[in-house]
Amino acid sequence: MRIAILSDTGSWKNTPIARWTEDLAHAGHQVACLHEAEQIPAGDVLFILGFCQIVPQDMLKRNRNNIVVHESALPKGRGWSPMTWQVLEGATEIPLTLFEAAAKVDAGKIYLQGRVSLAGDELLPELRAKVAAEMIRLCREFVASYPEILKHGVDQEGEATYYPKRNPEHSRLDPKRSIEEQFDLLRVADNRAYPALLAIRGATYVVKIERQPE
């Protein structure tokens, strides 16, 4: 198969994508990894993983199928940062949906679904590792079942819900609330790109969290 994988340059999904790319190449597939939609080659399947821009329809037409993996049980949880929002809601598991890209964002036909169980103590790197592993598992299953799997796609059903794009204010701690009450906010904070913020006594502080080595 001719497979392309599109992701953002700085996506946290790039490391597992790179490992999967090697496996695809060893299996005899022609694989291209790219970070710009304009670079999409003609082929069989384009996987759009960790890419935060809308791919124009004329570029999607370059491949027979265009596959996205989203961290929610679509049509619930369309939009931005679904894993983070669900952890903040107290979720004990994160569902994933592998589906066909469509003109309307996160609205295409569903081929596969999976889920990741959470213990409740994972920090962001651990959350990402669990989600990435399930994402790659779904992608592997899709490739292994292609094109037969296309016959089993189902339309999304039910009322759609949407998550907004996160900004630094969403990572702000409340000094009047306990650490226990805000632990989930600390769990999903990105120490490098989007650390937790704390405004107290006239100043704003960056609060970072790491697991103590055993």
CYANA upper distance limits for C-alpha pairs under 8 A (distance plus 0.5 A):
  1 MET  CA     28 GLY  CA      8.44
  1 MET  CA     29 HIS  CA      5.52
  1 MET  CA     30 GLN  CA      6.61
  1 MET  CA     43 GLY  CA      8.26
  1 MET  CA     44 ASP  CA      6.78
  1 MET  CA     45 VAL  CA      8.38
  2 ARG  CA     29 HIS  CA      6.67
  2 ARG  CA     30 GLN  CA      5.28
  2 ARG  CA     31 VAL  CA      6.66
  2 ARG  CA     43 GLY  CA      5.39
  2 ARG  CA     44 ASP  CA      5.69
  2 ARG  CA     45 VAL  CA      7.17
  3 ILE  CA     29 HIS  CA      7.53
  3 ILE  CA     30 GLN  CA      6.50
  3 ILE  CA     31 VAL  CA      5.37
  3 ILE  CA     32 ALA  CA      6.97
  3 ILE  CA     43 GLY  CA      6.81
  3 ILE  CA     44 ASP  CA      6.56
  3 ILE  CA     45 VAL  CA      5.54
  3 ILE  CA     46 LEU  CA      6.38
  3 ILE  CA     47 PHE  CA      8.13
  4 ALA  CA     31 VAL  CA      6.09
  4 ALA  CA     32 ALA  CA      5.15
  4 ALA  CA     33 CYS  CA      6.32
  4 ALA  CA     34 LEU  CA      7.96
  4 ALA  CA     40 ILE  CA      7.66
  4 ALA  CA     41 PRO  CA      7.73
  4 ALA  CA     43 GLY  CA      8.00
  4 ALA  CA     45 VAL  CA      6.93
  4 ALA  CA     46 LEU  CA      5.22
  4 ALA  CA     47 PHE  CA      6.69
  5 ILE  CA     31 VAL  CA      8.20
  5 ILE  CA     32 ALA  CA      6.78
  5 ILE  CA     33 CYS  CA      5.34
  5 ILE  CA     34 LEU  CA      6.75
  5 ILE  CA     46 LEU  CA      6.23
  5 ILE  CA     47 PHE  CA      5.18
  5 ILE  CA     48 ILE  CA      6.50
  5 ILE  CA     49 LEU  CA      7.57
  6 LEU  CA     33 CYS  CA      6.62
  6 LEU  CA     34 LEU  CA      5.55
  6 LEU  CA     35 HIS  CA      6.01
  6 LEU  CA     36 GLU  CA      7.73
  6 LEU  CA     37 ALA  CA      7.78
  6 LEU  CA     40 ILE  CA      8.31
  6 LEU  CA     46 LEU  CA      7.73
  6 LEU  CA     47 PHE  CA      6.62
  6 LEU  CA     48 ILE  CA      5.36
  6 LEU  CA     49 LEU  CA      6.62
  6 LEU  CA     50 GLY  CA      8.23
  6 LEU  CA     51 PHE  CA      7.08
  7 SER  CA     11 SER  CA      7.14
  7 SER  CA     13 LYS  CA      8.34
  7 SER  CA     14 ASN  CA      7.67
  7 SER  CA     33 CYS  CA      8.39
  7 SER  CA     34 LEU  CA      7.06
  7 SER  CA     35 HIS  CA      5.66
  7 SER  CA     36 GLU  CA      8.41
  7 SER  CA     48 ILE  CA      6.75
  7 SER  CA     49 LEU  CA      5.79
  7 SER  CA     50 GLY  CA      5.45
  7 SER  CA     51 PHE  CA      4.92
  8 ASP  CA     35 HIS  CA      5.74
  8 ASP  CA     36 GLU  CA      8.25
  8 ASP  CA     50 GLY  CA      6.53
  8 ASP  CA     51 PHE  CA      5.33
  8 ASP  CA     52 CYS  CA      7.45
  9 THR  CA     14 ASN  CA      8.38
  9 THR  CA     35 HIS  CA      6.13
 10 GLY  CA     14 ASN  CA      8.08
 11 SER  CA     50 GLY  CA      6.37
 11 SER  CA     51 PHE  CA      8.10
 12 TRP  CA     50 GLY  CA      8.19
 12 TRP  CA    128 ARG  CA      8.11
 13 LYS  CA     17 ILE  CA      6.67
 13 LYS  CA     49 LEU  CA      7.84
 13 LYS  CA     50 GLY  CA      6.71
 13 LYS  CA    132 ALA  CA      6.96
 14 ASN  CA     18 ALA  CA      6.51
 15 THR  CA     19 ARG  CA      7.10
 16 PRO  CA     20 TRP  CA      6.73
 16 PRO  CA    132 ALA  CA      7.21
 16 PRO  CA    133 ALA  CA      7.98
 16 PRO  CA    136 ILE  CA      7.94
 17 ILE  CA     21 THR  CA      6.51
 17 ILE  CA    136 ILE  CA      8.00
 18 ALA  CA     22 GLU  CA      6.99
 19 ARG  CA     23 ASP  CA      7.14
 20 TRP  CA     24 LEU  CA      6.74
 20 TRP  CA    136 ILE  CA      7.71
 21 THR  CA     25 ALA  CA      6.73
 21 THR  CA     31 VAL  CA      7.23
 21 THR  CA     33 CYS  CA      8.35
 22 GLU  CA     26 HIS  CA      6.68
 23 ASP  CA     27 ALA  CA      6.73
 24 LEU  CA     28 GLY  CA      7.11
 24 LEU  CA     29 HIS  CA      6.05
 24 LEU  CA     30 GLN  CA      8.23
 24 LEU  CA     31 VAL  CA      7.50
 25 ALA  CA     29 HIS  CA      5.60
 25 ALA  CA     30 GLN  CA      6.78
 25 ALA  CA     31 VAL  CA      6.83
 34 LEU  CA     39 GLN  CA      7.29
 34 LEU  CA     40 ILE  CA      7.84
 35 HIS  CA     39 GLN  CA      8.27
 35 HIS  CA     51 PHE  CA      8.43
 36 GLU  CA     40 ILE  CA      7.87
 37 ALA  CA     55 VAL  CA      6.75
 37 ALA  CA     59 MET  CA      7.69
 38 GLU  CA     59 MET  CA      7.75
 40 ILE  CA     59 MET  CA      7.38
 40 ILE  CA     62 ARG  CA      7.82
 41 PRO  CA     62 ARG  CA      7.05
 41 PRO  CA     63 ASN  CA      8.24
 42 ALA  CA     62 ARG  CA      5.05
 42 ALA  CA     63 ASN  CA      5.94
 43 GLY  CA     62 ARG  CA      7.04
 43 GLY  CA     63 ASN  CA      5.28
 43 GLY  CA     64 ARG  CA      7.35
 44 ASP  CA     63 ASN  CA      5.57
 44 ASP  CA     64 ARG  CA      5.48
 44 ASP  CA     65 ASN  CA      6.88
 45 VAL  CA     63 ASN  CA      6.07
 45 VAL  CA     64 ARG  CA      6.48
 45 VAL  CA     65 ASN  CA      5.35
 45 VAL  CA     66 ASN  CA      6.23
 45 VAL  CA     67 ILE  CA      7.69
 46 LEU  CA     63 ASN  CA      6.79
 46 LEU  CA     65 ASN  CA      6.84
 46 LEU  CA     66 ASN  CA      5.19
 46 LEU  CA     67 ILE  CA      6.58
 47 PHE  CA     66 ASN  CA      6.40
 47 PHE  CA     67 ILE  CA      5.22
 47 PHE  CA     68 VAL  CA      6.49
 48 ILE  CA     66 ASN  CA      7.63
 48 ILE  CA     67 ILE  CA      6.46
 48 ILE  CA     68 VAL  CA      5.51
 48 ILE  CA     69 VAL  CA      7.94
 49 LEU  CA     68 VAL  CA      6.61
 49 LEU  CA     69 VAL  CA      6.89
 54 ILE  CA    105 VAL  CA      8.26
 55 VAL  CA     59 MET  CA      7.20
 55 VAL  CA     60 LEU  CA      7.32
 56 PRO  CA     60 LEU  CA      7.02
 57 GLN  CA     61 LYS  CA      6.86
 57 GLN  CA    103 ALA  CA      7.42
 58 ASP  CA     62 ARG  CA      7.80
 60 LEU  CA     65 ASN  CA      8.43
 60 LEU  CA     66 ASN  CA      7.04
 65 ASN  CA    100 GLU  CA      7.45
 66 ASN  CA    100 GLU  CA      6.14
 66 ASN  CA    101 ALA  CA      5.93
 67 ILE  CA     98 LEU  CA      7.28
 67 ILE  CA     99 PHE  CA      6.15
 67 ILE  CA    100 GLU  CA      5.31
 67 ILE  CA    101 ALA  CA      6.24
 68 VAL  CA     98 LEU  CA      6.20
 68 VAL  CA     99 PHE  CA      5.99
 68 VAL  CA    100 GLU  CA      6.74
 68 VAL  CA    101 ALA  CA      6.61
 69 VAL  CA     96 LEU  CA      7.18
 69 VAL  CA     97 THR  CA      6.00
 69 VAL  CA     98 LEU  CA      4.88
 69 VAL  CA     99 PHE  CA      6.95
 69 VAL  CA    135 MET  CA      7.09
 70 HIS  CA     74 LEU  CA      8.45
 70 HIS  CA     82 PRO  CA      8.29
 70 HIS  CA     96 LEU  CA      6.11
 70 HIS  CA     97 THR  CA      5.78
 70 HIS  CA     98 LEU  CA      7.07
 70 HIS  CA    106 ASP  CA      8.27
 71 GLU  CA     82 PRO  CA      6.22
 71 GLU  CA     83 MET  CA      6.25
 71 GLU  CA     94 ILE  CA      7.11
 71 GLU  CA     95 PRO  CA      6.31
 71 GLU  CA     96 LEU  CA      4.84
 71 GLU  CA     97 THR  CA      6.92
 71 GLU  CA    131 VAL  CA      8.28
 72 SER  CA     76 LYS  CA      7.06
 72 SER  CA     77 GLY  CA      5.97
 72 SER  CA     78 ARG  CA      7.76
 72 SER  CA     82 PRO  CA      6.73
 72 SER  CA     83 MET  CA      7.78
 72 SER  CA     94 ILE  CA      7.10
 72 SER  CA     95 PRO  CA      5.39
 72 SER  CA     96 LEU  CA      5.57
 72 SER  CA     97 THR  CA      6.80
 73 ALA  CA     77 GLY  CA      7.28
 73 ALA  CA     95 PRO  CA      5.95
 73 ALA  CA     96 LEU  CA      6.65
 73 ALA  CA     97 THR  CA      6.57
 73 ALA  CA    113 GLN  CA      8.22
 74 LEU  CA     78 ARG  CA      7.11
 74 LEU  CA     97 THR  CA      7.06
 74 LEU  CA    106 ASP  CA      8.09
 74 LEU  CA    107 ALA  CA      8.36
 74 LEU  CA    156 GLN  CA      7.32
 74 LEU  CA    160 ALA  CA      7.92
 75 PRO  CA    106 ASP  CA      8.05
 75 PRO  CA    107 ALA  CA      7.47
 75 PRO  CA    156 GLN  CA      6.54
 75 PRO  CA    157 GLU  CA      7.34
 75 PRO  CA    158 GLY  CA      7.22
 75 PRO  CA    159 GLU  CA      7.19
 75 PRO  CA    160 ALA  CA      5.16
 75 PRO  CA    161 THR  CA      7.18
 76 LYS  CA    159 GLU  CA      7.67
 76 LYS  CA    160 ALA  CA      5.61
 76 LYS  CA    161 THR  CA      5.36
 76 LYS  CA    162 TYR  CA      7.57
 77 GLY  CA     82 PRO  CA      6.60
 77 GLY  CA    160 ALA  CA      7.75
 77 GLY  CA    161 THR  CA      5.73
 77 GLY  CA    162 TYR  CA      5.61
 77 GLY  CA    163 TYR  CA      6.45
 78 ARG  CA     82 PRO  CA      7.75
 78 ARG  CA    105 VAL  CA      8.36
 78 ARG  CA    106 ASP  CA      6.45
 78 ARG  CA    160 ALA  CA      7.66
 78 ARG  CA    161 THR  CA      6.53
 78 ARG  CA    162 TYR  CA      5.11
 78 ARG  CA    163 TYR  CA      6.61
 79 GLY  CA    105 VAL  CA      8.33
 79 GLY  CA    106 ASP  CA      7.90
 79 GLY  CA    162 TYR  CA      5.73
 79 GLY  CA    163 TYR  CA      5.39
 79 GLY  CA    164 PRO  CA      6.82
 79 GLY  CA    165 LYS  CA      7.89
 80 TRP  CA    162 TYR  CA      8.36
 80 TRP  CA    163 TYR  CA      5.95
 80 TRP  CA    164 PRO  CA      6.14
 80 TRP  CA    165 LYS  CA      5.49
 80 TRP  CA    166 ARG  CA      7.75
 81 SER  CA     85 TRP  CA      6.89
 81 SER  CA    163 TYR  CA      7.77
 81 SER  CA    164 PRO  CA      8.48
 81 SER  CA    165 LYS  CA      7.45
 81 SER  CA    166 ARG  CA      7.72
 82 PRO  CA     86 GLN  CA      6.59
 82 PRO  CA    163 TYR  CA      7.15
 83 MET  CA     87 VAL  CA      6.81
 83 MET  CA     94 ILE  CA      7.13
 84 THR  CA     88 LEU  CA      6.84
 84 THR  CA    188 VAL  CA      6.55
 85 TRP  CA     89 GLU  CA      6.80
 85 TRP  CA    163 TYR  CA      7.86
 86 GLN  CA     90 GLY  CA      6.99
 86 GLN  CA     91 ALA  CA      5.98
 86 GLN  CA     94 ILE  CA      7.80
 87 VAL  CA     91 ALA  CA      5.67
 87 VAL  CA     92 THR  CA      8.13
 87 VAL  CA    184 ASP  CA      7.07
 87 VAL  CA    188 VAL  CA      8.05
 88 LEU  CA    184 ASP  CA      6.13
 88 LEU  CA    185 LEU  CA      6.83
 90 GLY  CA    184 ASP  CA      8.19
 91 ALA  CA    118 LEU  CA      8.37
 92 THR  CA    117 SER  CA      6.69
 92 THR  CA    118 LEU  CA      5.54
 92 THR  CA    119 ALA  CA      7.48
 92 THR  CA    120 GLY  CA      7.36
 93 GLU  CA    115 ARG  CA      7.08
 93 GLU  CA    116 VAL  CA      5.81
 93 GLU  CA    117 SER  CA      4.77
 93 GLU  CA    118 LEU  CA      5.66
 94 ILE  CA    115 ARG  CA      5.94
 94 ILE  CA    116 VAL  CA      5.55
 94 ILE  CA    117 SER  CA      7.05
 94 ILE  CA    118 LEU  CA      8.02
 94 ILE  CA    131 VAL  CA      8.25
 95 PRO  CA    113 GLN  CA      7.70
 95 PRO  CA    114 GLY  CA      6.22
 95 PRO  CA    115 ARG  CA      4.53
 95 PRO  CA    116 VAL  CA      6.78
 96 LEU  CA    113 GLN  CA      6.02
 96 LEU  CA    114 GLY  CA      5.58
 96 LEU  CA    115 ARG  CA      6.05
 96 LEU  CA    116 VAL  CA      8.41
 96 LEU  CA    134 GLU  CA      8.27
 96 LEU  CA    135 MET  CA      7.73
 97 THR  CA    110 ILE  CA      7.44
 97 THR  CA    111 TYR  CA      8.35
 97 THR  CA    112 LEU  CA      6.54
 97 THR  CA    113 GLN  CA      4.98
 97 THR  CA    114 GLY  CA      7.08
 98 LEU  CA    110 ILE  CA      6.57
 98 LEU  CA    111 TYR  CA      6.35
 98 LEU  CA    112 LEU  CA      5.58
 98 LEU  CA    113 GLN  CA      6.52
 98 LEU  CA    138 LEU  CA      7.44
 98 LEU  CA    139 CYS  CA      8.19
 99 PHE  CA    108 GLY  CA      6.37
 99 PHE  CA    109 LYS  CA      5.92
 99 PHE  CA    110 ILE  CA      4.70
 99 PHE  CA    111 TYR  CA      5.94
 99 PHE  CA    112 LEU  CA      7.48
100 GLU  CA    108 GLY  CA      5.31
100 GLU  CA    109 LYS  CA      5.75
100 GLU  CA    110 ILE  CA      6.99
100 GLU  CA    111 TYR  CA      8.13
101 ALA  CA    105 VAL  CA      7.93
101 ALA  CA    106 ASP  CA      7.37
101 ALA  CA    107 ALA  CA      7.81
101 ALA  CA    108 GLY  CA      5.84
101 ALA  CA    109 LYS  CA      8.33
102 ALA  CA    106 ASP  CA      7.66
102 ALA  CA    107 ALA  CA      6.66
102 ALA  CA    108 GLY  CA      5.42
103 ALA  CA    107 ALA  CA      8.41
104 LYS  CA    108 GLY  CA      8.08
107 ALA  CA    156 GLN  CA      7.46
108 GLY  CA    155 ASP  CA      7.52
108 GLY  CA    156 GLN  CA      7.65
109 LYS  CA    153 GLY  CA      6.29
109 LYS  CA    154 VAL  CA      5.87
109 LYS  CA    155 ASP  CA      5.18
109 LYS  CA    156 GLN  CA      6.77
110 ILE  CA    153 GLY  CA      5.76
110 ILE  CA    154 VAL  CA      5.69
110 ILE  CA    155 ASP  CA      6.68
110 ILE  CA    156 GLN  CA      7.17
111 TYR  CA    142 PHE  CA      8.45
111 TYR  CA    149 ILE  CA      7.50
111 TYR  CA    150 LEU  CA      7.60
111 TYR  CA    152 HIS  CA      6.99
111 TYR  CA    153 GLY  CA      5.03
111 TYR  CA    154 VAL  CA      7.14
112 LEU  CA    138 LEU  CA      7.36
112 LEU  CA    142 PHE  CA      8.24
112 LEU  CA    153 GLY  CA      8.47
113 GLN  CA    138 LEU  CA      8.01
114 GLY  CA    134 GLU  CA      7.58
114 GLY  CA    138 LEU  CA      7.81
115 ARG  CA    134 GLU  CA      7.72
116 VAL  CA    130 LYS  CA      7.21
116 VAL  CA    131 VAL  CA      7.00
116 VAL  CA    134 GLU  CA      7.48
118 LEU  CA    122 GLU  CA      7.88
121 ASP  CA    187 ARG  CA      8.18
122 GLU  CA    126 GLU  CA      5.97
122 GLU  CA    127 LEU  CA      6.36
122 GLU  CA    187 ARG  CA      7.20
123 LEU  CA    127 LEU  CA      6.62
123 LEU  CA    186 LEU  CA      8.34
123 LEU  CA    187 ARG  CA      4.97
123 LEU  CA    188 VAL  CA      6.81
123 LEU  CA    210 GLU  CA      8.09
123 LEU  CA    211 ARG  CA      8.14
124 LEU  CA    128 ARG  CA      6.54
124 LEU  CA    187 ARG  CA      6.21
124 LEU  CA    188 VAL  CA      5.40
124 LEU  CA    189 ALA  CA      7.09
124 LEU  CA    190 ASP  CA      7.21
125 PRO  CA    129 ALA  CA      6.67
126 GLU  CA    130 LYS  CA      6.78
127 LEU  CA    131 VAL  CA      6.75
128 ARG  CA    132 ALA  CA      6.37
129 ALA  CA    133 ALA  CA      6.65
130 LYS  CA    134 GLU  CA      7.04
131 VAL  CA    135 MET  CA      6.59
132 ALA  CA    136 ILE  CA      6.68
133 ALA  CA    137 ARG  CA      6.72
134 GLU  CA    138 LEU  CA      6.75
135 MET  CA    139 CYS  CA      6.84
136 ILE  CA    140 ARG  CA      6.54
137 ARG  CA    141 GLU  CA      6.74
138 LEU  CA    142 PHE  CA      6.70
139 CYS  CA    143 VAL  CA      6.79
140 ARG  CA    144 ALA  CA      6.61
141 GLU  CA    145 SER  CA      6.60
142 PHE  CA    146 TYR  CA      6.42
142 PHE  CA    149 ILE  CA      7.42
143 VAL  CA    147 PRO  CA      8.49
145 SER  CA    149 ILE  CA      5.89
146 TYR  CA    150 LEU  CA      7.52
147 PRO  CA    151 LYS  CA      8.45
148 GLU  CA    152 HIS  CA      8.25
149 ILE  CA    153 GLY  CA      7.55
166 ARG  CA    170 HIS  CA      6.67
167 ASN  CA    171 SER  CA      8.01
168 PRO  CA    172 ARG  CA      7.56
168 PRO  CA    194 TYR  CA      6.78
168 PRO  CA    195 PRO  CA      8.46
171 SER  CA    185 LEU  CA      7.26
171 SER  CA    186 LEU  CA      8.50
171 SER  CA    189 ALA  CA      7.19
171 SER  CA    194 TYR  CA      7.65
171 SER  CA    195 PRO  CA      7.29
171 SER  CA    196 ALA  CA      5.32
171 SER  CA    197 LEU  CA      6.61
172 ARG  CA    196 ALA  CA      6.14
172 ARG  CA    197 LEU  CA      5.07
172 ARG  CA    198 LEU  CA      6.43
172 ARG  CA    199 ALA  CA      8.45
173 LEU  CA    182 GLN  CA      7.69
173 LEU  CA    185 LEU  CA      8.29
173 LEU  CA    196 ALA  CA      7.11
173 LEU  CA    197 LEU  CA      6.34
173 LEU  CA    198 LEU  CA      5.69
173 LEU  CA    199 ALA  CA      8.19
174 ASP  CA    198 LEU  CA      7.43
174 ASP  CA    199 ALA  CA      8.37
175 PRO  CA    198 LEU  CA      7.35
175 PRO  CA    199 ALA  CA      7.77
175 PRO  CA    200 ILE  CA      7.25
177 ARG  CA    181 GLU  CA      7.04
177 ARG  CA    182 GLN  CA      7.79
178 SER  CA    182 GLN  CA      7.01
179 ILE  CA    183 PHE  CA      6.12
182 GLN  CA    186 LEU  CA      7.11
183 PHE  CA    187 ARG  CA      6.63
184 ASP  CA    188 VAL  CA      6.98
185 LEU  CA    189 ALA  CA      6.87
185 LEU  CA    196 ALA  CA      8.20
186 LEU  CA    196 ALA  CA      6.97
186 LEU  CA    208 LYS  CA      8.32
186 LEU  CA    209 ILE  CA      7.26
187 ARG  CA    209 ILE  CA      8.14
189 ALA  CA    194 TYR  CA      6.58
189 ALA  CA    195 PRO  CA      5.70
189 ALA  CA    196 ALA  CA      6.21
189 ALA  CA    208 LYS  CA      8.26
189 ALA  CA    209 ILE  CA      8.49
190 ASP  CA    194 TYR  CA      5.20
190 ASP  CA    195 PRO  CA      5.51
190 ASP  CA    196 ALA  CA      8.17
191 ASN  CA    195 PRO  CA      4.92
191 ASN  CA    196 ALA  CA      7.94
191 ASN  CA    207 VAL  CA      8.46
191 ASN  CA    208 LYS  CA      5.89
191 ASN  CA    209 ILE  CA      7.55
195 PRO  CA    206 VAL  CA      6.82
195 PRO  CA    207 VAL  CA      6.88
195 PRO  CA    208 LYS  CA      6.62
196 ALA  CA    206 VAL  CA      6.42
196 ALA  CA    207 VAL  CA      5.59
196 ALA  CA    208 LYS  CA      6.98
197 LEU  CA    204 THR  CA      7.21
197 LEU  CA    205 TYR  CA      6.15
197 LEU  CA    206 VAL  CA      5.29
197 LEU  CA    207 VAL  CA      6.27
198 LEU  CA    204 THR  CA      5.96
198 LEU  CA    205 TYR  CA      5.53
198 LEU  CA    206 VAL  CA      6.89
198 LEU  CA    207 VAL  CA      7.34
199 ALA  CA    203 ALA  CA      6.09
199 ALA  CA    204 THR  CA      4.59
199 ALA  CA    205 TYR  CA      6.68
200 ILE  CA    204 THR  CA      6.82
200 ILE  CA    205 TYR  CA      8.38
